[in-house]
Amino acid sequence: MNGTQLQQYSINGLSKQSVTISGSSFEPGMYLYALAIDGREVDTKRMILTK
């Protein structure tokens, strides 16, 4: 966890949408991801990837 933003996804519209992230594109480790709405961070979760 070095504080570097690796990717960002923008979702437009009000309908239900999803984003699928492939774990194979990242090194094993712990990652934080956040949901931001209108520029305000609403929730943050962590993802742990193993080999």
CHARMM-style PDB file with segment names, atoms N, HN, CA, C and O in Angstrom:
ATOM      1  N   MET     1       0.852  -1.175   0.000  1.00  0.00      PROA
ATOM      2  CA  MET     1       0.000   0.000   0.000  1.00  0.00      PROA
ATOM      3  C   MET     1       0.893   1.232   0.000  1.00  0.00      PROA
ATOM      4  O   MET     1       1.332   1.714   1.044  1.00  0.00      PROA
ATOM      5  N   ASN     2       1.142   1.715  -1.189  1.00  0.00      PROA
ATOM      6  HN  ASN     2       0.786   1.323  -2.037  1.00  0.00      PROA
ATOM      7  CA  ASN     2       2.025   2.875  -1.280  1.00  0.00      PROA
ATOM      8  C   ASN     2       1.279   4.142  -1.676  1.00  0.00      PROA
ATOM      9  O   ASN     2       1.911   5.168  -1.928  1.00  0.00      PROA
ATOM     10  N   GLY     3      -0.055   4.097  -1.737  1.00  0.00      PROA
ATOM     11  HN  GLY     3      -0.568   3.263  -1.532  1.00  0.00      PROA
ATOM     12  CA  GLY     3      -0.837   5.292  -2.003  1.00  0.00      PROA
ATOM     13  C   GLY     3      -0.953   5.673  -3.466  1.00  0.00      PROA
ATOM     14  O   GLY     3      -1.389   6.783  -3.775  1.00  0.00      PROA
ATOM     15  N   THR     4      -0.582   4.801  -4.359  1.00  0.00      PROA
ATOM     16  HN  THR     4      -0.228   3.900  -4.108  1.00  0.00      PROA
ATOM     17  CA  THR     4      -0.655   5.086  -5.782  1.00  0.00      PROA
ATOM     18  C   THR     4      -1.996   4.632  -6.348  1.00  0.00      PROA
ATOM     19  O   THR     4      -2.420   3.499  -6.117  1.00  0.00      PROA
ATOM     20  N   GLN     5      -2.657   5.511  -7.084  1.00  0.00      PROA
ATOM     21  HN  GLN     5      -2.312   6.431  -7.271  1.00  0.00      PROA
ATOM     22  CA  GLN     5      -3.901   5.133  -7.757  1.00  0.00      PROA
ATOM     23  C   GLN     5      -3.538   4.350  -8.999  1.00  0.00      PROA
ATOM     24  O   GLN     5      -2.784   4.827  -9.848  1.00  0.00      PROA
ATOM     25  N   LEU     6      -4.081   3.136  -9.106  1.00  0.00      PROA
ATOM     26  HN  LEU     6      -4.693   2.749  -8.417  1.00  0.00      PROA
ATOM     27  CA  LEU     6      -3.735   2.265 -10.224  1.00  0.00      PROA
ATOM     28  C   LEU     6      -4.715   2.373 -11.374  1.00  0.00      PROA
ATOM     29  O   LEU     6      -4.307   2.356 -12.535  1.00  0.00      PROA
ATOM     30  N   GLN     7      -6.001   2.483 -11.076  1.00  0.00      PROA
ATOM     31  HN  GLN     7      -6.333   2.497 -10.133  1.00  0.00      PROA
ATOM     32  CA  GLN     7      -7.015   2.584 -12.117  1.00  0.00      PROA
ATOM     33  C   GLN     7      -8.178   3.418 -11.616  1.00  0.00      PROA
ATOM     34  O   GLN     7      -8.376   3.586 -10.413  1.00  0.00      PROA
ATOM     35  N   GLN     8      -8.941   3.934 -12.563  1.00  0.00      PROA
ATOM     36  HN  GLN     8      -8.780   3.797 -13.541  1.00  0.00      PROA
ATOM     37  CA  GLN     8     -10.145   4.694 -12.241  1.00  0.00      PROA
ATOM     38  C   GLN     8     -11.188   4.390 -13.302  1.00  0.00      PROA
ATOM     39  O   GLN     8     -10.884   4.358 -14.495  1.00  0.00      PROA
ATOM     40  N   TYR     9     -12.412   4.168 -12.862  1.00  0.00      PROA
ATOM     41  HN  TYR     9     -12.658   4.195 -11.893  1.00  0.00      PROA
ATOM     42  CA  TYR     9     -13.512   3.882 -13.774  1.00  0.00      PROA
ATOM     43  C   TYR     9     -14.597   4.916 -13.572  1.00  0.00      PROA
ATOM     44  O   TYR     9     -14.977   5.209 -12.438  1.00  0.00      PROA
ATOM     45  N   SER    10     -15.095   5.466 -14.652  1.00  0.00      PROA
ATOM     46  HN  SER    10     -14.786   5.228 -15.573  1.00  0.00      PROA
ATOM     47  CA  SER    10     -16.204   6.422 -14.584  1.00  0.00      PROA
ATOM     48  C   SER    10     -17.469   5.738 -15.073  1.00  0.00      PROA
ATOM     49  O   SER    10     -17.469   5.063 -16.103  1.00  0.00      PROA
ATOM     50  N   ILE    11     -18.543   5.919 -14.325  1.00  0.00      PROA
ATOM     51  HN  ILE    11     -18.544   6.467 -13.489  1.00  0.00      PROA
ATOM     52  CA  ILE    11     -19.840   5.363 -14.693  1.00  0.00      PROA
ATOM     53  C   ILE    11     -20.806   6.533 -14.811  1.00  0.00      PROA
ATOM     54  O   ILE    11     -20.963   7.318 -13.876  1.00  0.00      PROA
ATOM     55  N   ASN    12     -21.446   6.640 -15.959  1.00  0.00      PROA
ATOM     56  HN  ASN    12     -21.319   6.002 -16.718  1.00  0.00      PROA
ATOM     57  CA  ASN    12     -22.397   7.725 -16.187  1.00  0.00      PROA
ATOM     58  C   ASN    12     -23.812   7.174 -16.224  1.00  0.00      PROA
ATOM     59  O   ASN    12     -24.039   6.063 -16.701  1.00  0.00      PROA
ATOM     60  N   GLY    13     -24.750   7.942 -15.728  1.00  0.00      PROA
ATOM     61  HN  GLY    13     -24.566   8.845 -15.341  1.00  0.00      PROA
ATOM     62  CA  GLY    13     -26.143   7.523 -15.763  1.00  0.00      PROA
ATOM     63  C   GLY    13     -26.628   7.078 -14.402  1.00  0.00      PROA
ATOM     64  O   GLY    13     -25.845   6.935 -13.463  1.00  0.00      PROA
ATOM     65  N   LEU    14     -27.917   6.864 -14.307  1.00  0.00      PROA
ATOM     66  HN  LEU    14     -28.553   6.980 -15.071  1.00  0.00      PROA
ATOM     67  CA  LEU    14     -28.534   6.513 -13.039  1.00  0.00      PROA
ATOM     68  C   LEU    14     -28.929   5.043 -12.951  1.00  0.00      PROA
ATOM     69  O   LEU    14     -29.364   4.586 -11.894  1.00  0.00      PROA
ATOM     70  N   SER    15     -28.786   4.297 -14.040  1.00  0.00      PROA
ATOM     71  HN  SER    15     -28.432   4.668 -14.899  1.00  0.00      PROA
ATOM     72  CA  SER    15     -29.184   2.899 -14.015  1.00  0.00      PROA
ATOM     73  C   SER    15     -28.159   2.060 -13.247  1.00  0.00      PROA
ATOM     74  O   SER    15     -27.032   2.496 -13.016  1.00  0.00      PROA
ATOM     75  N   LYS    16     -28.565   0.862 -12.861  1.00  0.00      PROA
ATOM     76  HN  LYS    16     -29.481   0.507 -13.050  1.00  0.00      PROA
ATOM     77  CA  LYS    16     -27.677  -0.046 -12.143  1.00  0.00      PROA
ATOM     78  C   LYS    16     -26.566  -0.497 -13.082  1.00  0.00      PROA
ATOM     79  O   LYS    16     -26.838  -0.979 -14.181  1.00  0.00      PROA
ATOM     80  N   GLN    17     -25.318  -0.343 -12.655  1.00  0.00      PROA
ATOM     81  HN  GLN    17     -25.097   0.048 -11.761  1.00  0.00      PROA
ATOM     82  CA  GLN    17     -24.168  -0.697 -13.470  1.00  0.00      PROA
ATOM     83  C   GLN    17     -23.159  -1.427 -12.607  1.00  0.00      PROA
ATOM     84  O   GLN    17     -23.222  -1.375 -11.379  1.00  0.00      PROA
ATOM     85  N   SER    18     -22.230  -2.107 -13.255  1.00  0.00      PROA
ATOM     86  HN  SER    18     -22.178  -2.149 -14.253  1.00  0.00      PROA
ATOM     87  CA  SER    18     -21.188  -2.815 -12.516  1.00  0.00      PROA
ATOM     88  C   SER    18     -19.860  -2.706 -13.254  1.00  0.00      PROA
ATOM     89  O   SER    18     -19.812  -2.416 -14.449  1.00  0.00      PROA
ATOM     90  N   VAL    19     -18.790  -2.945 -12.514  1.00  0.00      PROA
ATOM     91  HN  VAL    19     -18.828  -3.181 -11.543  1.00  0.00      PROA
ATOM     92  CA  VAL    19     -17.436  -2.957 -13.059  1.00  0.00      PROA
ATOM     93  C   VAL    19     -16.796  -4.261 -12.611  1.00  0.00      PROA
ATOM     94  O   VAL    19     -16.842  -4.603 -11.429  1.00  0.00      PROA
ATOM     95  N   THR    20     -16.205  -4.984 -13.537  1.00  0.00      PROA
ATOM     96  HN  THR    20     -16.167  -4.706 -14.497  1.00  0.00      PROA
ATOM     97  CA  THR    20     -15.493  -6.219 -13.216  1.00  0.00      PROA
ATOM     98  C   THR    20     -14.001  -5.965 -13.345  1.00  0.00      PROA
ATOM     99  O   THR    20     -13.524  -5.487 -14.374  1.00  0.00      PROA
ATOM    100  N   ILE    21     -13.273  -6.292 -12.286  1.00  0.00      PROA
ATOM    101  HN  ILE    21     -13.661  -6.680 -11.450  1.00  0.00      PROA
ATOM    102  CA  ILE    21     -11.831  -6.077 -12.262  1.00  0.00      PROA
ATOM    103  C   ILE    21     -11.151  -7.438 -12.273  1.00  0.00      PROA
ATOM    104  O   ILE    21     -11.450  -8.287 -11.433  1.00  0.00      PROA
ATOM    105  N   SER    22     -10.246  -7.651 -13.209  1.00  0.00      PROA
ATOM    106  HN  SER    22     -10.003  -6.962 -13.891  1.00  0.00      PROA
ATOM    107  CA  SER    22      -9.518  -8.906 -13.303  1.00  0.00      PROA
ATOM    108  C   SER    22      -8.335  -8.884 -12.345  1.00  0.00      PROA
ATOM    109  O   SER    22      -7.437  -8.052 -12.472  1.00  0.00      PROA
ATOM    110  N   GLY    23      -8.341  -9.798 -11.396  1.00  0.00      PROA
ATOM    111  HN  GLY    23      -9.070 -10.474 -11.293  1.00  0.00      PROA
ATOM    112  CA  GLY    23      -7.258  -9.862 -10.420  1.00  0.00      PROA
ATOM    113  C   GLY    23      -5.923 -10.238 -11.041  1.00  0.00      PROA
ATOM    114  O   GLY    23      -4.875  -9.981 -10.449  1.00  0.00      PROA
ATOM    115  N   SER    24      -5.943 -10.845 -12.227  1.00  0.00      PROA
ATOM    116  HN  SER    24      -6.795 -11.055 -12.708  1.00  0.00      PROA
ATOM    117  CA  SER    24      -4.690 -11.255 -12.861  1.00  0.00      PROA
ATOM    118  C   SER    24      -3.864 -10.070 -13.359  1.00  0.00      PROA
ATOM    119  O   SER    24      -2.693 -10.230 -13.703  1.00  0.00      PROA
ATOM    120  N   SER    25      -4.465  -8.892 -13.397  1.00  0.00      PROA
ATOM    121  HN  SER    25      -5.416  -8.762 -13.118  1.00  0.00      PROA
ATOM    122  CA  SER    25      -3.724  -7.720 -13.864  1.00  0.00      PROA
ATOM    123  C   SER    25      -2.996  -6.998 -12.725  1.00  0.00      PROA
ATOM    124  O   SER    25      -2.382  -5.953 -12.939  1.00  0.00      PROA
ATOM    125  N   PHE    26      -3.070  -7.569 -11.502  1.00  0.00      PROA
ATOM    126  HN  PHE    26      -3.570  -8.418 -11.328  1.00  0.00      PROA
ATOM    127  CA  PHE    26      -2.408  -6.963 -10.337  1.00  0.00      PROA
ATOM    128  C   PHE    26      -1.487  -7.983  -9.671  1.00  0.00      PROA
ATOM    129  O   PHE    26      -1.695  -9.191  -9.788  1.00  0.00      PROA
ATOM    130  N   GLU    27      -0.484  -7.490  -8.983  1.00  0.00      PROA
ATOM    131  HN  GLU    27      -0.316  -6.509  -8.888  1.00  0.00      PROA
ATOM    132  CA  GLU    27       0.395  -8.336  -8.186  1.00  0.00      PROA
ATOM    133  C   GLU    27      -0.349  -8.760  -6.918  1.00  0.00      PROA
ATOM    134  O   GLU    27      -1.261  -8.058  -6.481  1.00  0.00      PROA
ATOM    135  N   PRO    28       0.027  -9.904  -6.316  1.00  0.00      PROA
ATOM    136  CA  PRO    28      -0.580 -10.283  -5.041  1.00  0.00      PROA
ATOM    137  C   PRO    28      -0.350  -9.199  -3.990  1.00  0.00      PROA
ATOM    138  O   PRO    28       0.713  -8.580  -3.953  1.00  0.00      PROA
ATOM    139  N   GLY    29      -1.343  -8.975  -3.144  1.00  0.00      PROA
ATOM    140  HN  GLY    29      -2.206  -9.478  -3.174  1.00  0.00      PROA
ATOM    141  CA  GLY    29      -1.227  -7.970  -2.095  1.00  0.00      PROA
ATOM    142  C   GLY    29      -2.597  -7.468  -1.681  1.00  0.00      PROA
ATOM    143  O   GLY    29      -3.621  -8.012  -2.095  1.00  0.00      PROA
ATOM    144  N   MET    30      -2.611  -6.428  -0.861  1.00  0.00      PROA
ATOM    145  HN  MET    30      -1.780  -5.986  -0.524  1.00  0.00      PROA
ATOM    146  CA  MET    30      -3.862  -5.835  -0.407  1.00  0.00      PROA
ATOM    147  C   MET    30      -4.084  -4.515  -1.145  1.00  0.00      PROA
ATOM    148  O   MET    30      -3.179  -3.687  -1.249  1.00  0.00      PROA
ATOM    149  N   TYR    31      -5.285  -4.338  -1.645  1.00  0.00      PROA
ATOM    150  HN  TYR    31      -6.020  -5.011  -1.560  1.00  0.00      PROA
ATOM    151  CA  TYR    31      -5.653  -3.147  -2.392  1.00  0.00      PROA
ATOM    152  C   TYR    31      -6.896  -2.535  -1.777  1.00  0.00      PROA
ATOM    153  O   TYR    31      -7.775  -3.253  -1.300  1.00  0.00      PROA
ATOM    154  N   LEU    32      -6.974  -1.227  -1.785  1.00  0.00      PROA
ATOM    155  HN  LEU    32      -6.260  -0.643  -2.172  1.00  0.00      PROA
ATOM    156  CA  LEU    32      -8.170  -0.511  -1.347  1.00  0.00      PROA
ATOM    157  C   LEU    32      -8.883   0.023  -2.570  1.00  0.00      PROA
ATOM    158  O   LEU    32      -8.250   0.506  -3.508  1.00  0.00      PROA
ATOM    159  N   TYR    33     -10.215  -0.066  -2.559  1.00  0.00      PROA
ATOM    160  HN  TYR    33     -10.729  -0.459  -1.797  1.00  0.00      PROA
ATOM    161  CA  TYR    33     -10.989   0.542  -3.642  1.00  0.00      PROA
ATOM    162  C   TYR    33     -12.124   1.335  -3.027  1.00  0.00      PROA
ATOM    163  O   TYR    33     -12.651   0.972  -1.976  1.00  0.00      PROA
ATOM    164  N   ALA    34     -12.496   2.414  -3.685  1.00  0.00      PROA
ATOM    165  HN  ALA    34     -12.068   2.709  -4.540  1.00  0.00      PROA
ATOM    166  CA  ALA    34     -13.480   3.345  -3.124  1.00  0.00      PROA
ATOM    167  C   ALA    34     -14.562   3.656  -4.144  1.00  0.00      PROA
ATOM    168  O   ALA    34     -14.324   3.651  -5.352  1.00  0.00      PROA
ATOM    169  N   LEU    35     -15.748   3.926  -3.632  1.00  0.00      PROA
ATOM    170  HN  LEU    35     -15.941   3.931  -2.651  1.00  0.00      PROA
ATOM    171  CA  LEU    35     -16.867   4.393  -4.439  1.00  0.00      PROA
ATOM    172  C   LEU    35     -17.030   5.874  -4.164  1.00  0.00      PROA
ATOM    173  O   LEU    35     -17.209   6.288  -3.019  1.00  0.00      PROA
ATOM    174  N   ALA    36     -16.967   6.667  -5.219  1.00  0.00      PROA
ATOM    175  HN  ALA    36     -16.821   6.331  -6.149  1.00  0.00      PROA
ATOM    176  CA  ALA    36     -17.143   8.117  -5.088  1.00  0.00      PROA
ATOM    177  C   ALA    36     -18.354   8.527  -5.921  1.00  0.00      PROA
ATOM    178  O   ALA    36     -18.497   8.129  -7.077  1.00  0.00      PROA
ATOM    179  N   ILE    37     -19.210   9.324  -5.314  1.00  0.00      PROA
ATOM    180  HN  ILE    37     -19.093   9.647  -4.375  1.00  0.00      PROA
ATOM    181  CA  ILE    37     -20.404   9.835  -5.989  1.00  0.00      PROA
ATOM    182  C   ILE    37     -20.353  11.353  -5.937  1.00  0.00      PROA
ATOM    183  O   ILE    37     -20.235  11.947  -4.866  1.00  0.00      PROA
ATOM    184  N   ASP    38     -20.443  11.973  -7.109  1.00  0.00      PROA
ATOM    185  HN  ASP    38     -20.539  11.490  -7.980  1.00  0.00      PROA
ATOM    186  CA  ASP    38     -20.373  13.439  -7.226  1.00  0.00      PROA
ATOM    187  C   ASP    38     -19.148  14.001  -6.525  1.00  0.00      PROA
ATOM    188  O   ASP    38     -19.222  15.032  -5.856  1.00  0.00      PROA
ATOM    189  N   GLY    39     -18.015  13.314  -6.683  1.00  0.00      PROA
ATOM    190  HN  GLY    39     -17.955  12.477  -7.226  1.00  0.00      PROA
ATOM    191  CA  GLY    39     -16.762  13.797  -6.121  1.00  0.00      PROA
ATOM    192  C   GLY    39     -16.580  13.530  -4.644  1.00  0.00      PROA
ATOM    193  O   GLY    39     -15.557  13.910  -4.074  1.00  0.00      PROA
ATOM    194  N   ARG    40     -17.555  12.878  -3.999  1.00  0.00      PROA
ATOM    195  HN  ARG    40     -18.386  12.569  -4.462  1.00  0.00      PROA
ATOM    196  CA  ARG    40     -17.484  12.594  -2.555  1.00  0.00      PROA
ATOM    197  C   ARG    40     -17.312  11.090  -2.348  1.00  0.00      PROA
ATOM    198  O   ARG    40     -18.077  10.294  -2.891  1.00  0.00      PROA
ATOM    199  N   GLU    41     -16.305  10.704  -1.560  1.00  0.00      PROA
ATOM    200  HN  GLU    41     -15.683  11.352  -1.119  1.00  0.00      PROA
ATOM    201  CA  GLU    41     -16.067   9.294  -1.284  1.00  0.00      PROA
ATOM    202  C   GLU    41     -17.160   8.761  -0.361  1.00  0.00      PROA
ATOM    203  O   GLU    41     -17.347   9.261   0.748  1.00  0.00      PROA
ATOM    204  N   VAL    42     -17.881   7.739  -0.831  1.00  0.00      PROA
ATOM    205  HN  VAL    42     -17.729   7.333  -1.732  1.00  0.00      PROA
ATOM    206  CA  VAL    42     -19.021   7.192  -0.097  1.00  0.00      PROA
ATOM    207  C   VAL    42     -18.635   5.953   0.708  1.00  0.00      PROA
ATOM    208  O   VAL    42     -19.092   5.780   1.838  1.00  0.00      PROA
ATOM    209  N   ASP    43     -17.800   5.093   0.133  1.00  0.00      PROA
ATOM    210  HN  ASP    43     -17.429   5.233  -0.785  1.00  0.00      PROA
ATOM    211  CA  ASP    43     -17.431   3.852   0.804  1.00  0.00      PROA
ATOM    212  C   ASP    43     -16.073   3.386   0.300  1.00  0.00      PROA
ATOM    213  O   ASP    43     -15.706   3.642  -0.847  1.00  0.00      PROA
ATOM    214  N   THR    44     -15.328   2.698   1.165  1.00  0.00      PROA
ATOM    215  HN  THR    44     -15.626   2.491   2.096  1.00  0.00      PROA
ATOM    216  CA  THR    44     -14.038   2.125   0.801  1.00  0.00      PROA
ATOM    217  C   THR    44     -14.012   0.685   1.275  1.00  0.00      PROA
ATOM    218  O   THR    44     -14.454   0.381   2.383  1.00  0.00      PROA
ATOM    219  N   LYS    45     -13.498  -0.192   0.445  1.00  0.00      PROA
ATOM    220  HN  LYS    45     -13.138   0.056  -0.454  1.00  0.00      PROA
ATOM    221  CA  LYS    45     -13.364  -1.607   0.770  1.00  0.00      PROA
ATOM    222  C   LYS    45     -11.939  -2.045   0.471  1.00  0.00      PROA
ATOM    223  O   LYS    45     -11.182  -1.317  -0.171  1.00  0.00      PROA
ATOM    224  N   ARG    46     -11.573  -3.237   0.937  1.00  0.00      PROA
ATOM    225  HN  ARG    46     -12.188  -3.828   1.459  1.00  0.00      PROA
ATOM    226  CA  ARG    46     -10.252  -3.756   0.616  1.00  0.00      PROA
ATOM    227  C   ARG    46     -10.394  -5.082  -0.113  1.00  0.00      PROA
ATOM    228  O   ARG    46     -11.357  -5.824   0.076  1.00  0.00      PROA
ATOM    229  N   MET    47      -9.417  -5.350  -0.939  1.00  0.00      PROA
ATOM    230  HN  MET    47      -8.634  -4.747  -1.093  1.00  0.00      PROA
ATOM    231  CA  MET    47      -9.374  -6.571  -1.734  1.00  0.00      PROA
ATOM    232  C   MET    47      -7.992  -7.184  -1.508  1.00  0.00      PROA
ATOM    233  O   MET    47      -6.974  -6.507  -1.651  1.00  0.00      PROA
ATOM    234  N   ILE    48      -7.964  -8.461  -1.157  1.00  0.00      PROA
ATOM    235  HN  ILE    48      -8.791  -9.011  -1.041  1.00  0.00      PROA
ATOM    236  CA  ILE    48      -6.700  -9.161  -0.950  1.00  0.00      PROA
ATOM    237  C   ILE    48      -6.531 -10.185  -2.053  1.00  0.00      PROA
ATOM    238  O   ILE    48      -7.371 -11.068  -2.227  1.00  0.00      PROA
ATOM    239  N   LEU    49      -5.442 -10.063  -2.797  1.00  0.00      PROA
ATOM    240  HN  LEU    49      -4.760  -9.345  -2.655  1.00  0.00      PROA
ATOM    241  CA  LEU    49      -5.139 -10.988  -3.883  1.00  0.00      PROA
ATOM    242  C   LEU    49      -3.984 -11.882  -3.484  1.00  0.00      PROA
ATOM    243  O   LEU    49      -2.979 -11.414  -2.950  1.00  0.00      PROA
ATOM    244  N   THR    50      -4.132 -13.183  -3.748  1.00  0.00      PROA
ATOM    245  HN  THR    50      -4.949 -13.564  -4.182  1.00  0.00      PROA
ATOM    246  CA  THR    50      -3.070 -14.138  -3.494  1.00  0.00      PROA
ATOM    247  C   THR    50      -2.637 -14.751  -4.814  1.00  0.00      PROA
ATOM    248  O   THR    50      -3.291 -14.551  -5.838  1.00  0.00      PROA
ATOM    249  N   LYS    51      -1.551 -15.488  -4.797  1.00  0.00      PROA
ATOM    250  HN  LYS    51      -1.019 -15.650  -3.966  1.00  0.00      PROA
ATOM    251  CA  LYS    51      -1.070 -16.133  -6.021  1.00  0.00      PROA
ATOM    252  C   LYS    51      -2.008 -17.197  -6.468  1.00  0.00      PROA
ATOM    253  OT1 LYS    51      -1.764 -17.848  -7.484  1.00  0.00      PROA
TER     254      LYS     51
END
